[in-house]
């Protein structure tokens, strides 16, 4: 299986939306969907790694699929708002590196 770059993922999602999905949901709808997907991922994470037990409705659901759903909607929002996620992530890494260069090493809790 070909490893997708972030740019390729943005293009593939855009192509899928325009050919199969008909059109993008509006930005606020997608924001709501993003929050739903975060909740679904959270539900599985707290059941697998936390104290809650699994329910019948959780069976067959995979954390990887929930993460992919979340990523899909985030990519949709990036496409709709003109965000190049590759560039944004690179800038974010640089920001965190400059800001937190010694912060975590000096954190006694870590």
N, C-alpha and C positions, 0 to 999 in steps of 0.2 A: 504494500500500500504506500502510495506517494505521501510524503510528509508535506503538509500544507504550510506555507509561510502565512504570516498574518495578512499580508496584502492579498494573497491568493484566496484566503478564507473570506475576506471582505468581498472580493469579486464573485466568488462562487455563491455566497449568500445573496448578493445583489441579483445575479443571474437567475437564481431559483425564485426569488420573490417576483421578478418581472415576467417569468415564464410560467411557473406553476402556482405561485402564490397570488397572482393577479396584480397586487400592489402592496405597498407597505401599509400596515396599520399606522395611524397617526402617532406622533412622538409620545403623547401622553398615554395612549393606549399601550404602546410598547413599554413605557415606563412601568405601568401597572402590571403588565405581563412579566417584566423583569423581577418585580417584587414577588409575584406568585412563584416564579422559578426559584428564587432565593429561599422562599418558604419550603418548597418541595425538597430542595437540597438539605436544608436545615433539618427537616423532619427525619430524613434518612440518616443524617450524620448523628443526631442525638440518639437515634435508636441503635446504631451500630457502635458508636464510641461513647455514648452517654449512658444514663441509667434507665431510660425508657425502654420498654419492651416493644417488639414488633407487633403490629396489628395485621390482621388478614389482608387489609387493603395495601399494606406495604410490600407484600410478597411479589416477587418478579421485578421489582424496581431496582435499578442499579445507580449507584452514586455517579459513575462515569456518565451515564445518560443524562442525569439531572444536571451535571456540570456542563455537558454539551448543550443542553437546552438553554441554560443560563448564558453561555457564551454566544449562542445563536442570536438571542435577543439583544445582547450587548453589541454585537456586530451590526444588527439592524439599526440600532440607535446611532451607532457611529456613522454608518452609511447615510442615514437620514440627516445628520447634523454636520456632515462634511469633515468628520474626524478621521485622520489617518492613524489607525491604532498602532502601527509600527512606529511611526514618528512620536506619537504620544507616549508610548511605553519607553522608548529610548530616553526621551526628555525626563520622564518620571524617574527612571533609574538614576540618571545624572543628578536630579534634584535630591533624591534620597541619599545618594552617595555623599554629596557635599554636606547635606544637613546632618547626616547621622554617622559621619566618618568615625567618630570615637564614642558616640552616644551609647551604643549597645555594649561595647567593650567595658565601659565604665559603669554599667548597670549591675549592681551587686546581686540583683534578683536573678540574673542570668548566669 
